[in-house]
Amino acid sequence: MRAVIQRVSQASVTVDGEVVGALDIPDGEHGLVALIGVTHDDTADDAARLADKIWRLRILPGDERELAAADLGAPLLVISQFTLYANTNKGRRPSWNAAAPGQVAEPLVDAVVAELRSFGAAVATGRFGAHMQVSLVNDGPVTLILDTDQR
């Protein structure tokens, strides 16, 4: 599994003019947006490891050190993003062959969300398979790429 994590001061996702997920972040605080991609050989163990990494990743500002969403109870917005597995090595048209099909990917994205919620996280989501408009203010900017294949 692959994730792009962004530290944000606000974020929402809209489908067909309706806000389907948004972070409630008090002024001066932060949350995380996680764009999640799934490939063919990903498993529930990958989803659990990825959720744990996202929840405990120390990229939020604290008084004396960087803190994790787990330390602050920071909210998260999780959005499926098959394009994270685009192959652009040949030509100008990306290949999506490395992205898992929806029937494989959706349960694993759901597993990441469920695991985060089991930690006590407030998690908003996009809508799997929908055309979404994501609005966010990346604070820092801080953007990281996580990949369960890189152990």
C-alpha positions in Angstrom: 0.0 0.0 0.0 1.1 3.5 -0.6 0.0 6.7 1.1 0.6 10.4 0.6 0.3 12.1 4.0 -0.2 15.9 4.3 -0.3 18.0 7.4 -3.2 20.3 7.1 -5.0 23.2 8.8 -8.2 22.5 6.9 -9.5 19.8 4.5 -12.7 18.5 2.9 -13.8 16.3 0.1 -16.8 16.9 -2.1 -18.7 14.6 -4.4 -21.4 16.0 -6.8 -21.5 19.3 -4.9 -22.0 17.6 -1.5 -19.3 17.6 1.2 -18.9 14.0 2.1 -15.9 14.3 4.4 -14.3 17.3 6.3 -12.0 17.8 9.2 -13.1 19.8 12.2 -9.8 21.4 13.1 -9.7 24.2 15.7 -7.8 27.4 14.8 -4.1 26.9 15.3 -4.3 23.1 15.3 -3.7 20.5 12.6 -5.0 17.3 11.1 -3.8 14.9 8.4 -5.0 14.0 5.0 -4.1 10.5 3.8 -4.4 9.6 0.2 -4.3 5.8 0.0 -3.4 3.6 -2.9 -3.6 -0.2 -3.1 -1.7 -2.6 -5.3 -2.5 -6.2 -6.2 -0.5 -8.0 -3.5 -1.5 -5.8 -0.5 -3.0 -7.5 2.5 -5.0 -6.7 5.7 -1.6 -6.7 7.5 -0.4 -4.0 5.2 -3.5 -1.9 6.0 -2.9 -2.4 9.7 0.7 -1.4 9.5 0.0 1.6 7.3 -2.8 2.8 9.7 -0.4 2.5 12.7 2.3 4.4 10.9 -0.1 7.2 9.9 -1.4 7.5 13.5 2.0 7.5 15.1 3.9 9.6 12.6 5.5 12.6 14.4 4.8 15.4 12.0 2.5 17.7 14.0 4.0 20.7 15.8 4.2 20.5 19.6 5.7 22.8 22.2 9.2 21.3 22.2 9.0 18.4 19.7 7.1 17.0 16.8 4.0 15.0 17.9 1.8 12.4 16.3 -1.9 12.4 15.6 -2.0 9.8 18.4 -0.5 12.3 20.8 -3.0 15.1 20.0 -6.1 13.2 18.9 -5.7 15.0 15.6 -8.4 14.3 13.0 -7.7 12.5 9.7 -9.3 12.6 6.2 -8.7 9.3 4.3 -9.3 9.3 0.6 -8.7 6.4 -1.8 -6.4 7.3 -4.6 -5.6 4.6 -7.2 -3.5 7.0 -9.2 -0.7 6.6 -6.6 0.2 3.5 -8.5 0.5 5.1 -11.9 3.4 4.0 -14.1 4.7 6.8 -16.1 7.9 5.2 -17.4 6.7 4.7 -21.0 5.2 7.4 -23.2 2.9 10.2 -21.9 -0.1 8.2 -20.9 0.1 6.7 -17.4 -0.6 3.0 -17.0 -2.8 2.0 -14.0 -1.9 -1.7 -14.1 -0.2 -1.7 -10.7 -3.4 -0.3 -9.0 -5.6 -3.0 -7.5 -9.2 -3.2 -8.9 -11.9 -1.8 -6.7 -13.1 -5.1 -5.3 -9.6 -5.6 -3.9 -8.8 -2.0 -3.0 -12.0 -0.8 -1.3 -11.9 -3.4 1.6 -8.2 -2.5 2.3 -8.9 1.3 2.3 -11.8 0.5 4.6 -9.5 -1.6 6.8 -7.1 1.4 7.2 -10.0 3.6 8.3 -11.3 0.9 10.7 -7.9 0.5 12.2 -7.5 4.2 12.7 -10.9 4.4 14.3 -10.0 1.5 16.6 -7.1 3.7 17.9 -9.7 6.4 18.8 -9.0 8.6 15.7 -11.7 10.9 14.3 -11.7 9.8 10.6 -13.6 11.4 7.8 -13.5 9.8 4.4 -14.1 10.4 0.7 -16.3 8.1 -1.3 -14.6 5.2 -2.9 -14.7 5.2 -6.7 -16.3 8.6 -7.0 -15.0 11.6 -8.8 -13.9 13.8 -5.8 -12.8 17.3 -5.3 -10.3 17.6 -2.4 -9.8 20.9 -0.8 -7.0 21.4 1.7 -4.5 23.8 3.2 -1.2 22.0 3.5 0.5 23.5 6.5 4.3 23.8 6.3 4.1 22.5 3.7 4.5 18.9 5.0 3.9 16.1 2.6 5.3 12.5 3.0 5.1 9.3 1.0 4.7 6.0 2.9 5.0 2.7 1.2 4.4 -0.7 2.9 6.7 -2.3 0.4 9.7 -0.4 1.8 10.3 -2.1 5.1 
